[in-house]
Amino acid sequence: MSDSEVVRDLEFQSLQETDGGRASELDPSLNFILDIPLKVTVELGRTKMLIDDLLKLAKGSVVELSKLAGEPMEVRINERLVARGEVVVVNEKFGVRLTDIISSSERNEMSK
């Protein structure tokens, strides 16, 4: 790095300071990222099954998942854990109320 180069940390607006979930005063230089599609997944739980057990499933079968009832669901963006939350119903559709946002340092620890 030459003497003329300056390194600085980026500062992002807090989620609490947003208007309707969107930063009210987003840095104009970041506008180009606003229309990039992301895959958002909310995971209720997981299980492993043998093919034989899978083939025995029928209407009314119950598949037991790894999570306990009431345990937070995981919210992933592009397969990376970013938050946890609880199930809610909004206008007869399922949704998730975020209860915990995973910090970048926690995400880094999880990926090690």
N, C-alpha and C positions, 0 to 999 in steps of 0.2 A: 504494500500500500504506500502510495506516495504521500508527501507532506500535505498536498493540496486536497486529498480525499478526506471526507468526514464521514464517520459512521455514527448513526443515531438510531435509537429505538423507535419503532412505530407506536403510536398511541391510538387506541381504538375507543370509540364512545361506549360507555357502559350500557348494558341492556336496559337498565332502569331509565335511561335518558332517551329512550326511543319513543316515537309516535306511532302507535299501531304496529309495533314490531319492526319498524323500519327507522333507521337513523334519520332524524329530522334535518341534521346538518352534515350529511356525509361528505367527506372530502371529494370534491369534483374529480380529482385524478383517479378515484376508485370507481367511478360510474360505470366503466366498461365491464365490471364483474357482475353487475346487478341482474343480467339476463342469462347467466350461466346456469344451466340446469344441474340440479343435485339430486341424488337418489336418497330419499329419507325413508328409513325403516324403523318401525317400532316393534320390538321383539317381546312377545308375551312369554316365551319359553322355548326350550329345545328338548328333543329326545332322540335316542338312537333305536332303530328297530332292525330286526332281521327281515330279509325279503319274505320269508315264510310268514312272519307275523303281519307284515304289510299286506300280503295277499289275502289274509283272513279278515281284514277290515271290511265292515259293511255299514249300511245306514244305521245310525244309532250307536256305533262303536265309540268308545271313549279312548282317547290317546292321552296318556299321562305325560305332563311336561315337567321339566326340571325345576321350575320355580314354584314356590308356595303361594297360595292364595293371599292376596294383599301385598305381596312383595313388589317392589317397583319394577316397572318395565324399562327396558333399555331403548334409548333413542339413538340411532346411528345415522350419520351422514356419510355417504360413500363408504360404508362399512366401518367407519370409525366411531367409537362411542363418544357422544358429546353431551348426553344428558340422561337423567332418569326421571320417571314420572309415574302418574297414576291414571287409570282409566276413567274417563268421564263420558257422558252421553250429551251431545249437543244436537238439538233438532233431530232426534232419532238416529243420529250417526255417532259412531265411536270416535273419541278423540283422546288426547293425552294432555294432562296438566303437568307441566314441568315442575319437579320438586327439587331437582339438584342439577346444576350445570357443572360439567366436568372441566376443570381448568386445564390449560395447556401443559402445565407441569405434571398434573395427574395423568393426562393422556400419554405423556412421554414415559412416565414410570410404568404404565401398563404395557407399553410396547416393548419394554426391555425383557 
